[in-house]
Amino acid sequence: MRAIWSGAISFGLVNIPVKLYSATQERVLKFNLLHKKDLSPIHNVRVCEADGREVPYEDLVRGFEYQKGDYVVLSEEDFKKANVRKTKTIDILDFADEEDIDTIFFDTPYYLEPEKKAEKPYALLREALKKSGRVGVAQFVLRTKEHLAVLRPYGNVIVLNQLRFHHEIRPTKELELPDKEIVKAKEVEMALRLIDELTGDFDPASYHDTYSEELMNIIEARAKGKRPKAKGKAPRATRTPDLMATLRQSLQRTRQR
């Protein structure tokens, strides 16, 4: 793995030098954009607005339009100068119970690895988090943007879970949502029984991406000149009068399975 950031966890007056690694990897089928006429690949080109010519990546700079048509160009050093400490520090501000943080705030997980000679304070923080059952609420700067995060133990590694700020969550007031009075008590009771029947221990390894496998079957069929058939049908909405009967049928089928 390649580190994407290095700095230090600030824990009270303790500084723990660490490296940040991406904790996830996407496995997706890669598709190229092609010209429909002759299937020639289409490339994204960086074109200068002034002369219409392609610009090499090394000639690109980042600029902020502070007024119409006027830009201020910033270098990598400028981004660091805004606050040198923040660009190199994961600053733990508070500790909290993880269940108090709604899942809508969670964004991207990263692994934190201690630098050489920082193993002991790293282990100290990890074990203290384990025994307390709490997470560290922190802020840090990554790729020119400040992020909220929580630090928590995951086996022997400290995971940094990047969070969204409260102002980044859209309000729900524009959505048309039903009142709870719309459902009957018996319907809720039946739904709870179905939930109980379907409840078990969460095993992430038991879930996998079946859609990509089925899409690969389509690709292989196309490559052989075959016309693949559609698999499954789009679901139809359950009608309100049928809701109780559908719940009973679901419960029966779950028990049989």
C-alpha atoms as an extended CHARMM CRD file, in Angstrom:
* protein
*
       257  EXT
         1         1  MET       CA              0.0000000000        0.0000000000        0.0000000000  PROA      1               0.0000000000
         2         2  ARG       CA              1.1110000000        3.5730000000       -0.6240000000  PROA      2               0.0000000000
         3         3  ALA       CA              0.6550000000        6.2380000000        2.0490000000  PROA      3               0.0000000000
         4         4  ILE       CA             -1.4670000000        9.1840000000        0.8880000000  PROA      4               0.0000000000
         5         5  TRP       CA             -0.7210000000       11.4590000000        3.8600000000  PROA      5               0.0000000000
         6         6  SER       CA              1.7340000000       11.6900000000        6.7430000000  PROA      6               0.0000000000
         7         7  GLY       CA              1.5900000000       13.7240000000        9.9140000000  PROA      7               0.0000000000
         8         8  ALA       CA              0.7800000000       13.1500000000       13.5640000000  PROA      8               0.0000000000
         9         9  ILE       CA             -2.1740000000       12.2990000000       15.7730000000  PROA      9               0.0000000000
        10        10  SER       CA             -2.4330000000       14.9800000000       18.4530000000  PROA      10              0.0000000000
        11        11  PHE       CA             -3.7290000000       13.4240000000       21.6850000000  PROA      11              0.0000000000
        12        12  GLY       CA             -3.5870000000       15.9740000000       24.5130000000  PROA      12              0.0000000000
        13        13  LEU       CA              0.1090000000       16.9180000000       24.5480000000  PROA      13              0.0000000000
        14        14  VAL       CA              1.0820000000       13.5960000000       22.9210000000  PROA      14              0.0000000000
        15        15  ASN       CA              1.9850000000       13.6310000000       19.2100000000  PROA      15              0.0000000000
        16        16  ILE       CA              2.0180000000       10.2790000000       17.4080000000  PROA      16              0.0000000000
        17        17  PRO       CA              3.6430000000       10.3760000000       13.9260000000  PROA      17              0.0000000000
        18        18  VAL       CA              1.5380000000        8.2950000000       11.5200000000  PROA      18              0.0000000000
        19        19  LYS       CA              0.9560000000        7.4990000000        7.8620000000  PROA      19              0.0000000000
        20        20  LEU       CA             -2.5140000000        7.4290000000        6.3230000000  PROA      20              0.0000000000
        21        21  TYR       CA             -3.5610000000        4.6430000000        3.9300000000  PROA      21              0.0000000000
        22        22  SER       CA             -6.8140000000        4.0800000000        2.0630000000  PROA      22              0.0000000000
        23        23  ALA       CA             -8.6900000000        1.2340000000        3.7880000000  PROA      23              0.0000000000
        24        24  THR       CA            -10.8860000000        0.3250000000        0.8360000000  PROA      24              0.0000000000
        25        25  GLN       CA            -10.5100000000       -0.6000000000       -2.8150000000  PROA      25              0.0000000000
        26        26  GLU       CA            -13.1500000000       -0.5410000000       -5.4960000000  PROA      26              0.0000000000
        27        27  ARG       CA            -13.5320000000       -3.5230000000       -7.7850000000  PROA      27              0.0000000000
        28        28  VAL       CA            -15.6190000000       -2.3590000000      -10.7070000000  PROA      28              0.0000000000
        29        29  LEU       CA            -15.8330000000       -3.3800000000      -14.3350000000  PROA      29              0.0000000000
        30        30  LYS       CA            -14.0460000000       -0.7070000000      -16.3540000000  PROA      30              0.0000000000
        31        31  PHE       CA            -15.8380000000        0.6570000000      -19.4180000000  PROA      31              0.0000000000
        32        32  ASN       CA            -14.3670000000        2.9550000000      -22.0540000000  PROA      32              0.0000000000
        33        33  LEU       CA            -16.3250000000        5.5990000000      -23.9250000000  PROA      33              0.0000000000
        34        34  LEU       CA            -16.3840000000        4.7650000000      -27.6500000000  PROA      34              0.0000000000
        35        35  HSD       CA            -17.5490000000        6.5350000000      -30.7810000000  PROA      35              0.0000000000
        36        36  LYS       CA            -20.8120000000        4.7800000000      -31.7180000000  PROA      36              0.0000000000
        37        37  LYS       CA            -19.9980000000        4.9690000000      -35.4350000000  PROA      37              0.0000000000
        38        38  ASP       CA            -16.6730000000        3.0640000000      -35.5050000000  PROA      38              0.0000000000
        39        39  LEU       CA            -16.0430000000        2.0900000000      -31.8200000000  PROA      39              0.0000000000
        40        40  SER       CA            -12.9350000000        4.2980000000      -31.6170000000  PROA      40              0.0000000000
        41        41  PRO       CA            -11.9200000000        5.1610000000      -28.0030000000  PROA      41              0.0000000000
        42        42  ILE       CA            -12.8330000000        8.6650000000      -26.7750000000  PROA      42              0.0000000000
        43        43  HSD       CA            -10.2290000000       10.5500000000      -24.7070000000  PROA      43              0.0000000000
        44        44  ASN       CA            -10.7120000000       13.3330000000      -22.1900000000  PROA      44              0.0000000000
        45        45  VAL       CA             -8.5730000000       16.2360000000      -23.3340000000  PROA      45              0.0000000000
        46        46  ARG       CA             -7.4790000000       19.2840000000      -21.3050000000  PROA      46              0.0000000000
        47        47  VAL       CA             -8.0140000000       22.1810000000      -23.7220000000  PROA      47              0.0000000000
        48        48  CYS       CA             -7.0270000000       25.8170000000      -23.1780000000  PROA      48              0.0000000000
        49        49  GLU       CA            -10.0350000000       28.1020000000      -23.5470000000  PROA      49              0.0000000000
        50        50  ALA       CA             -7.9200000000       30.8840000000      -25.0580000000  PROA      50              0.0000000000
        51        51  ASP       CA             -6.2440000000       29.0540000000      -27.9680000000  PROA      51              0.0000000000
        52        52  GLY       CA             -8.0670000000       25.6950000000      -28.1380000000  PROA      52              0.0000000000
        53        53  ARG       CA             -4.8230000000       23.7190000000      -27.7040000000  PROA      53              0.0000000000
        54        54  GLU       CA             -4.3160000000       20.6980000000      -25.4450000000  PROA      54              0.0000000000
        55        55  VAL       CA             -2.3990000000       21.5020000000      -22.2320000000  PROA      55              0.0000000000
        56        56  PRO       CA              0.0520000000       18.9670000000      -20.6950000000  PROA      56              0.0000000000
        57        57  TYR       CA             -0.7290000000       17.9950000000      -17.1180000000  PROA      57              0.0000000000
        58        58  GLU       CA              2.5770000000       19.4590000000      -15.8560000000  PROA      58              0.0000000000
        59        59  ASP       CA              1.5240000000       22.9000000000      -17.1440000000  PROA      59              0.0000000000
        60        60  LEU       CA             -1.6750000000       22.9980000000      -15.0620000000  PROA      60              0.0000000000
        61        61  VAL       CA             -1.9720000000       25.1250000000      -11.9130000000  PROA      61              0.0000000000
        62        62  ARG       CA             -4.8200000000       25.6630000000       -9.4660000000  PROA      62              0.0000000000
        63        63  GLY       CA             -6.4430000000       29.0690000000       -9.4120000000  PROA      63              0.0000000000
        64        64  PHE       CA             -9.2590000000       30.6590000000       -7.4060000000  PROA      64              0.0000000000
        65        65  GLU       CA            -11.5970000000       33.0730000000       -9.2010000000  PROA      65              0.0000000000
        66        66  TYR       CA            -11.8880000000       35.8120000000       -6.5860000000  PROA      66              0.0000000000
        67        67  GLN       CA            -13.8070000000       38.0570000000       -9.0130000000  PROA      67              0.0000000000
        68        68  LYS       CA            -15.1770000000       37.5200000000      -12.5210000000  PROA      68              0.0000000000
        69        69  GLY       CA            -12.2700000000       36.6450000000      -14.8360000000  PROA      69              0.0000000000
        70        70  ASP       CA             -9.5540000000       37.3200000000      -12.2250000000  PROA      70              0.0000000000
        71        71  TYR       CA             -7.7140000000       34.3590000000      -10.7030000000  PROA      71              0.0000000000
        72        72  VAL       CA             -5.2330000000       33.9200000000       -7.8800000000  PROA      72              0.0000000000
        73        73  VAL       CA             -2.8740000000       30.9880000000       -8.5100000000  PROA      73              0.0000000000
        74        74  LEU       CA             -1.9360000000       28.8890000000       -5.4720000000  PROA      74              0.0000000000
        75        75  SER       CA              1.0460000000       26.5440000000       -5.1850000000  PROA      75              0.0000000000
        76        76  GLU       CA              1.2770000000       23.4390000000       -2.9740000000  PROA      76              0.0000000000
        77        77  GLU       CA              3.2320000000       25.5240000000       -0.4590000000  PROA      77              0.0000000000
        78        78  ASP       CA              0.4120000000       28.0930000000       -0.3000000000  PROA      78              0.0000000000
        79        79  PHE       CA             -2.0650000000       25.4000000000        0.7470000000  PROA      79              0.0000000000
        80        80  LYS       CA              0.2750000000       24.3650000000        3.5700000000  PROA      80              0.0000000000
        81        81  LYS       CA              0.9170000000       27.9630000000        4.6670000000  PROA      81              0.0000000000
        82        82  ALA       CA             -2.7920000000       28.5130000000        5.3870000000  PROA      82              0.0000000000
        83        83  ASN       CA             -2.2290000000       26.5110000000        8.5840000000  PROA      83              0.0000000000
        84        84  VAL       CA              0.9540000000       24.4210000000        8.7440000000  PROA      84              0.0000000000
        85        85  ARG       CA             -0.1440000000       22.5790000000       11.8940000000  PROA      85              0.0000000000
        86        86  LYS       CA             -3.5400000000       21.5820000000       10.4930000000  PROA      86              0.0000000000
        87        87  THR       CA             -2.0410000000       20.1570000000        7.2860000000  PROA      87              0.0000000000
        88        88  LYS       CA              0.1840000000       17.8330000000        9.3470000000  PROA      88              0.0000000000
        89        89  THR       CA             -2.0400000000       16.9960000000       12.3430000000  PROA      89              0.0000000000
        90        90  ILE       CA             -5.0000000000       14.7550000000       13.0950000000  PROA      90              0.0000000000
        91        91  ASP       CA             -6.2070000000       16.7820000000       16.0580000000  PROA      91              0.0000000000
        92        92  ILE       CA             -8.3940000000       14.8380000000       18.5190000000  PROA      92              0.0000000000
        93        93  LEU       CA            -10.7870000000       17.4420000000       19.9370000000  PROA      93              0.0000000000
        94        94  ASP       CA            -13.2260000000       15.2680000000       21.9190000000  PROA      94              0.0000000000
        95        95  PHE       CA            -14.1710000000       11.6960000000       22.7360000000  PROA      95              0.0000000000
        96        96  ALA       CA            -17.6670000000       10.2710000000       22.2310000000  PROA      96              0.0000000000
        97        97  ASP       CA            -19.7000000000        7.0500000000       22.1480000000  PROA      97              0.0000000000
        98        98  GLU       CA            -19.7170000000        5.7610000000       18.5850000000  PROA      98              0.0000000000
        99        99  GLU       CA            -23.4400000000        4.9610000000       18.6980000000  PROA      99              0.0000000000
       100       100  ASP       CA            -24.0990000000        8.6880000000       19.2550000000  PROA      100             0.0000000000
       101       101  ILE       CA            -22.7890000000        9.4270000000       15.7330000000  PROA      101             0.0000000000
       102       102  ASP       CA            -25.4590000000        8.8430000000       13.0940000000  PROA      102             0.0000000000
       103       103  THR       CA            -24.3340000000        6.7040000000       10.1510000000  PROA      103             0.0000000000
       104       104  ILE       CA            -25.3120000000        9.4620000000        7.6860000000  PROA      104             0.0000000000
       105       105  PHE       CA            -22.1650000000       11.3280000000        8.7690000000  PROA      105             0.0000000000
       106       106  PHE       CA            -19.7520000000        8.4690000000        7.9280000000  PROA      106             0.0000000000
       107       107  ASP       CA            -17.8670000000        8.8270000000        4.6430000000  PROA      107             0.0000000000
       108       108  THR       CA            -14.4850000000        7.1480000000        3.9640000000  PROA      108             0.0000000000
       109       109  PRO       CA            -12.3110000000        4.8460000000        6.1310000000  PROA      109             0.0000000000
       110       110  TYR       CA             -8.5020000000        5.0260000000        6.2890000000  PROA      110             0.0000000000
       111       111  TYR       CA             -5.8440000000        2.9920000000        8.1150000000  PROA      111             0.0000000000
       112       112  LEU       CA             -3.3340000000        4.7580000000       10.3590000000  PROA      112             0.0000000000
       113       113  GLU       CA              0.1310000000        3.2240000000       10.7120000000  PROA      113             0.0000000000
       114       114  PRO       CA              2.6730000000        4.5060000000       13.2680000000  PROA      114             0.0000000000
       115       115  GLU       CA              6.0110000000        5.8370000000       12.0840000000  PROA      115             0.0000000000
       116       116  LYS       CA              9.1490000000        4.2270000000       13.4710000000  PROA      116             0.0000000000
       117       117  LYS       CA              9.6810000000        4.9190000000       17.2000000000  PROA      117             0.0000000000
       118       118  ALA       CA              5.9980000000        5.9280000000       17.5540000000  PROA      118             0.0000000000
       119       119  GLU       CA              4.7590000000        2.3720000000       18.2260000000  PROA      119             0.0000000000
       120       120  LYS       CA              4.2760000000        2.7810000000       21.9790000000  PROA      120             0.0000000000
       121       121  PRO       CA              2.1180000000        5.9630000000       22.0060000000  PROA      121             0.0000000000
       122       122  TYR       CA              0.1620000000        4.5060000000       19.0510000000  PROA      122             0.0000000000
       123       123  ALA       CA             -0.5140000000        1.2930000000       21.0070000000  PROA      123             0.0000000000
       124       124  LEU       CA             -1.3920000000        3.3640000000       24.0880000000  PROA      124             0.0000000000
       125       125  LEU       CA             -4.0880000000        5.2990000000       22.2050000000  PROA      125             0.0000000000
       126       126  ARG       CA             -5.4220000000        2.1300000000       20.5490000000  PROA      126             0.0000000000
       127       127  GLU       CA             -5.7320000000        0.2060000000       23.8220000000  PROA      127             0.0000000000
       128       128  ALA       CA             -7.2260000000        3.2130000000       25.6470000000  PROA      128             0.0000000000
       129       129  LEU       CA             -9.8850000000        3.5150000000       22.9440000000  PROA      129             0.0000000000
       130       130  LYS       CA            -10.6330000000       -0.2080000000       23.2120000000  PROA      130             0.0000000000
       131       131  LYS       CA            -11.0480000000       -0.1450000000       26.9890000000  PROA      131             0.0000000000
       132       132  SER       CA            -13.0550000000        3.0820000000       27.0480000000  PROA      132             0.0000000000
       133       133  GLY       CA            -15.3940000000        1.9480000000       24.2630000000  PROA      133             0.0000000000
       134       134  ARG       CA            -15.2200000000        5.4650000000       22.8480000000  PROA      134             0.0000000000
       135       135  VAL       CA            -13.9620000000        7.0740000000       19.6470000000  PROA      135             0.0000000000
       136       136  GLY       CA            -11.7910000000       10.1270000000       19.2030000000  PROA      136             0.0000000000
       137       137  VAL       CA            -13.4660000000       12.9980000000       17.3470000000  PROA      137             0.0000000000
       138       138  ALA       CA            -10.8360000000       14.7970000000       15.2730000000  PROA      138             0.0000000000
       139       139  GLN       CA            -10.2410000000       17.2490000000       12.4470000000  PROA      139             0.0000000000
       140       140  PHE       CA             -7.5460000000       17.0670000000        9.7670000000  PROA      140             0.0000000000
       141       141  VAL       CA             -6.7240000000       18.4950000000        6.3410000000  PROA      141             0.0000000000
       142       142  LEU       CA             -6.5060000000       16.2070000000        3.3000000000  PROA      142             0.0000000000
       143       143  ARG       CA             -6.2230000000       17.3990000000       -0.3000000000  PROA      143             0.0000000000
       144       144  THR       CA             -6.7930000000       21.0940000000        0.4860000000  PROA      144             0.0000000000
       145       145  LYS       CA             -9.9760000000       20.4560000000        2.5050000000  PROA      145             0.0000000000
       146       146  GLU       CA            -10.5320000000       20.1450000000        6.2370000000  PROA      146             0.0000000000
       147       147  HSD       CA            -12.4680000000       17.0690000000        7.3530000000  PROA      147             0.0000000000
       148       148  LEU       CA            -14.1800000000       15.8490000000       10.4740000000  PROA      148             0.0000000000
       149       149  ALA       CA            -13.2320000000       12.3010000000       11.5140000000  PROA      149             0.0000000000
       150       150  VAL       CA            -13.4370000000        9.6710000000       14.2190000000  PROA      150             0.0000000000
       151       151  LEU       CA            -10.5500000000        7.4560000000       15.3220000000  PROA      151             0.0000000000
       152       152  ARG       CA            -11.4200000000        3.9650000000       16.5230000000  PROA      152             0.0000000000
       153       153  PRO       CA             -9.6320000000        0.6220000000       16.9540000000  PROA      153             0.0000000000
       154       154  TYR       CA            -10.1780000000       -2.1230000000       14.3800000000  PROA      154             0.0000000000
       155       155  GLY       CA             -8.2340000000       -5.1570000000       15.4950000000  PROA      155             0.0000000000
       156       156  ASN       CA             -4.6410000000       -3.9420000000       15.8660000000  PROA      156             0.0000000000
       157       157  VAL       CA             -5.0040000000       -0.8840000000       13.6580000000  PROA      157             0.0000000000
       158       158  ILE       CA             -6.4580000000        2.5390000000       14.3970000000  PROA      158             0.0000000000
       159       159  VAL       CA             -8.9860000000        3.4240000000       11.7190000000  PROA      159             0.0000000000
       160       160  LEU       CA             -9.7200000000        7.0200000000       10.8060000000  PROA      160             0.0000000000
       161       161  ASN       CA            -13.3010000000        7.2830000000        9.5360000000  PROA      161             0.0000000000
       162       162  GLN       CA            -13.7400000000       10.5150000000        7.6200000000  PROA      162             0.0000000000
       163       163  LEU       CA            -17.0610000000       12.1800000000        8.4920000000  PROA      163             0.0000000000
       164       164  ARG       CA            -19.2170000000       14.7330000000        6.7580000000  PROA      164             0.0000000000
       165       165  PHE       CA            -19.7300000000       18.0440000000        8.5220000000  PROA      165             0.0000000000
       166       166  HSD       CA            -23.2470000000       18.8230000000        9.6960000000  PROA      166             0.0000000000
       167       167  HSD       CA            -23.6270000000       21.5670000000        7.0700000000  PROA      167             0.0000000000
       168       168  GLU       CA            -22.8780000000       19.0140000000        4.3150000000  PROA      168             0.0000000000
       169       169  ILE       CA            -25.9920000000       16.9770000000        5.1320000000  PROA      169             0.0000000000
       170       170  ARG       CA            -28.9890000000       18.1400000000        3.1400000000  PROA      170             0.0000000000
       171       171  PRO       CA            -32.1750000000       18.9070000000        5.1150000000  PROA      171             0.0000000000
       172       172  THR       CA            -35.1900000000       16.6350000000        4.5490000000  PROA      172             0.0000000000
       173       173  LYS       CA            -37.8590000000       19.3560000000        4.7070000000  PROA      173             0.0000000000
       174       174  GLU       CA            -38.2490000000       19.4190000000        0.9070000000  PROA      174             0.0000000000
       175       175  LEU       CA            -39.1460000000       15.7060000000        0.8020000000  PROA      175             0.0000000000
       176       176  GLU       CA            -42.7680000000       14.5750000000        0.9150000000  PROA      176             0.0000000000
       177       177  LEU       CA            -42.7470000000       12.0190000000        3.7450000000  PROA      177             0.0000000000
       178       178  PRO       CA            -45.6730000000       10.1350000000        5.3250000000  PROA      178             0.0000000000
       179       179  ASP       CA            -46.7280000000       10.5440000000        8.9780000000  PROA      179             0.0000000000
       180       180  LYS       CA            -46.3880000000        7.5320000000       11.2810000000  PROA      180             0.0000000000
       181       181  GLU       CA            -50.1870000000        7.5020000000       11.7960000000  PROA      181             0.0000000000
       182       182  ILE       CA            -50.5940000000        6.1620000000        8.2550000000  PROA      182             0.0000000000
       183       183  VAL       CA            -49.7400000000        2.5960000000        9.3700000000  PROA      183             0.0000000000
       184       184  LYS       CA            -51.7990000000        0.4410000000       11.7240000000  PROA      184             0.0000000000
       185       185  ALA       CA            -50.4320000000       -1.1210000000       14.9260000000  PROA      185             0.0000000000
       186       186  LYS       CA            -51.0820000000       -4.6620000000       13.6190000000  PROA      186             0.0000000000
       187       187  GLU       CA            -49.1000000000       -3.9240000000       10.4720000000  PROA      187             0.0000000000
       188       188  VAL       CA            -46.1540000000       -2.6770000000       12.5330000000  PROA      188             0.0000000000
       189       189  GLU       CA            -46.3680000000       -5.7880000000       14.7370000000  PROA      189             0.0000000000
       190       190  MET       CA            -46.2980000000       -8.0620000000       11.6620000000  PROA      190             0.0000000000
       191       191  ALA       CA            -43.3430000000       -6.1400000000       10.2240000000  PROA      191             0.0000000000
       192       192  LEU       CA            -41.4760000000       -6.5550000000       13.5400000000  PROA      192             0.0000000000
       193       193  ARG       CA            -42.0680000000      -10.3260000000       13.4140000000  PROA      193             0.0000000000
       194       194  LEU       CA            -40.6230000000      -10.4070000000        9.8900000000  PROA      194             0.0000000000
       195       195  ILE       CA            -37.5970000000       -8.3880000000       11.0320000000  PROA      195             0.0000000000
       196       196  ASP       CA            -37.0580000000      -10.8380000000       13.9330000000  PROA      196             0.0000000000
       197       197  GLU       CA            -37.1450000000      -13.7910000000       11.5230000000  PROA      197             0.0000000000
       198       198  LEU       CA            -34.5720000000      -12.1500000000        9.2560000000  PROA      198             0.0000000000
       199       199  THR       CA            -32.2530000000      -11.0100000000       12.0690000000  PROA      199             0.0000000000
       200       200  GLY       CA            -28.8770000000      -12.7240000000       12.4750000000  PROA      200             0.0000000000
       201       201  ASP       CA            -25.2050000000      -12.0190000000       13.1440000000  PROA      201             0.0000000000
       202       202  PHE       CA            -23.6870000000       -9.6240000000       10.6190000000  PROA      202             0.0000000000
       203       203  ASP       CA            -20.9960000000      -11.3360000000        8.5380000000  PROA      203             0.0000000000
       204       204  PRO       CA            -19.6230000000       -8.9490000000        5.8780000000  PROA      204             0.0000000000
       205       205  ALA       CA            -17.8350000000      -11.8120000000        4.0980000000  PROA      205             0.0000000000
       206       206  SER       CA            -21.1980000000      -13.4100000000        3.2760000000  PROA      206             0.0000000000
       207       207  TYR       CA            -22.1500000000      -10.5350000000        0.9580000000  PROA      207             0.0000000000
       208       208  HSD       CA            -20.6150000000       -9.9700000000       -2.4490000000  PROA      208             0.0000000000
       209       209  ASP       CA            -21.1910000000       -8.0990000000       -5.6930000000  PROA      209             0.0000000000
       210       210  THR       CA            -23.4210000000      -10.4270000000       -7.7340000000  PROA      210             0.0000000000
       211       211  TYR       CA            -24.4170000000       -7.6900000000      -10.1920000000  PROA      211             0.0000000000
       212       212  SER       CA            -20.8700000000       -7.4360000000      -11.5960000000  PROA      212             0.0000000000
       213       213  GLU       CA            -20.8090000000      -11.2210000000      -12.0760000000  PROA      213             0.0000000000
       214       214  GLU       CA            -24.1300000000      -11.1160000000      -13.9460000000  PROA      214             0.0000000000
       215       215  LEU       CA            -22.9510000000       -8.1320000000      -15.9990000000  PROA      215             0.0000000000
       216       216  MET       CA            -19.8060000000      -10.1020000000      -16.9240000000  PROA      216             0.0000000000
       217       217  ASN       CA            -22.0600000000      -12.8870000000      -18.1970000000  PROA      217             0.0000000000
       218       218  ILE       CA            -23.7600000000      -10.3090000000      -20.4480000000  PROA      218             0.0000000000
       219       219  ILE       CA            -20.3510000000       -9.1360000000      -21.7250000000  PROA      219             0.0000000000
       220       220  GLU       CA            -19.2360000000      -12.7080000000      -22.4830000000  PROA      220             0.0000000000
       221       221  ALA       CA            -22.4990000000      -13.4230000000      -24.3000000000  PROA      221             0.0000000000
       222       222  ARG       CA            -22.1140000000      -10.2290000000      -26.3470000000  PROA      222             0.0000000000
       223       223  ALA       CA            -18.5120000000      -11.1760000000      -27.1820000000  PROA      223             0.0000000000
       224       224  LYS       CA            -19.8040000000      -14.4890000000      -28.6150000000  PROA      224             0.0000000000
       225       225  GLY       CA            -22.3950000000      -12.6780000000      -30.7230000000  PROA      225             0.0000000000
       226       226  LYS       CA            -25.3180000000      -13.8170000000      -28.6070000000  PROA      226             0.0000000000
       227       227  ARG       CA            -28.2720000000      -11.7290000000      -27.4990000000  PROA      227             0.0000000000
       228       228  PRO       CA            -28.4910000000      -12.0400000000      -23.6760000000  PROA      228             0.0000000000
       229       229  LYS       CA            -31.8390000000      -12.2960000000      -21.9260000000  PROA      229             0.0000000000
       230       230  ALA       CA            -32.8770000000       -9.9810000000      -19.1020000000  PROA      230             0.0000000000
       231       231  LYS       CA            -32.6010000000      -11.5470000000      -15.6570000000  PROA      231             0.0000000000
       232       232  GLY       CA            -35.3530000000      -10.8860000000      -13.1310000000  PROA      232             0.0000000000
       233       233  LYS       CA            -38.0970000000       -8.2730000000      -13.2290000000  PROA      233             0.0000000000
       234       234  ALA       CA            -38.3780000000       -4.7680000000      -11.8550000000  PROA      234             0.0000000000
       235       235  PRO       CA            -40.3710000000       -4.8330000000       -8.5680000000  PROA      235             0.0000000000
       236       236  ARG       CA            -43.9030000000       -3.4800000000       -8.4480000000  PROA      236             0.0000000000
       237       237  ALA       CA            -45.0180000000       -1.3350000000       -5.5240000000  PROA      237             0.0000000000
       238       238  THR       CA            -47.1110000000       -3.1830000000       -2.9090000000  PROA      238             0.0000000000
       239       239  ARG       CA            -50.6360000000       -1.7940000000       -2.8680000000  PROA      239             0.0000000000
       240       240  THR       CA            -51.8720000000       -0.4610000000        0.4680000000  PROA      240             0.0000000000
       241       241  PRO       CA            -54.8480000000       -2.8790000000        0.7580000000  PROA      241             0.0000000000
       242       242  ASP       CA            -52.4740000000       -5.8440000000        0.1930000000  PROA      242             0.0000000000
       243       243  LEU       CA            -49.8850000000       -4.7630000000        2.7690000000  PROA      243             0.0000000000
       244       244  MET       CA            -50.9580000000       -7.0730000000        5.6360000000  PROA      244             0.0000000000
       245       245  ALA       CA            -51.3720000000      -10.0800000000        3.3320000000  PROA      245             0.0000000000
       246       246  THR       CA            -47.9600000000       -9.4370000000        1.7810000000  PROA      246             0.0000000000
       247       247  LEU       CA            -46.3370000000       -9.2750000000        5.2280000000  PROA      247             0.0000000000
       248       248  ARG       CA            -47.9270000000      -12.6210000000        6.1970000000  PROA      248             0.0000000000
       249       249  GLN       CA            -46.7330000000      -14.1940000000        2.9500000000  PROA      249             0.0000000000
       250       250  SER       CA            -43.2160000000      -12.8330000000        3.4970000000  PROA      250             0.0000000000
       251       251  LEU       CA            -43.1670000000      -14.2530000000        7.0340000000  PROA      251             0.0000000000
       252       252  GLN       CA            -44.2900000000      -17.6820000000        5.8070000000  PROA      252             0.0000000000
       253       253  ARG       CA            -41.6900000000      -17.7550000000        3.0380000000  PROA      253             0.0000000000
       254       254  THR       CA            -38.9150000000      -16.6950000000        5.4260000000  PROA      254             0.0000000000
       255       255  ARG       CA            -39.7990000000      -19.4860000000        7.8720000000  PROA      255             0.0000000000
       256       256  GLN       CA            -39.8770000000      -22.0610000000        5.0620000000  PROA      256             0.0000000000
       257       257  ARG       CA            -36.4530000000      -20.9000000000        3.8850000000  PROA      257             0.0000000000
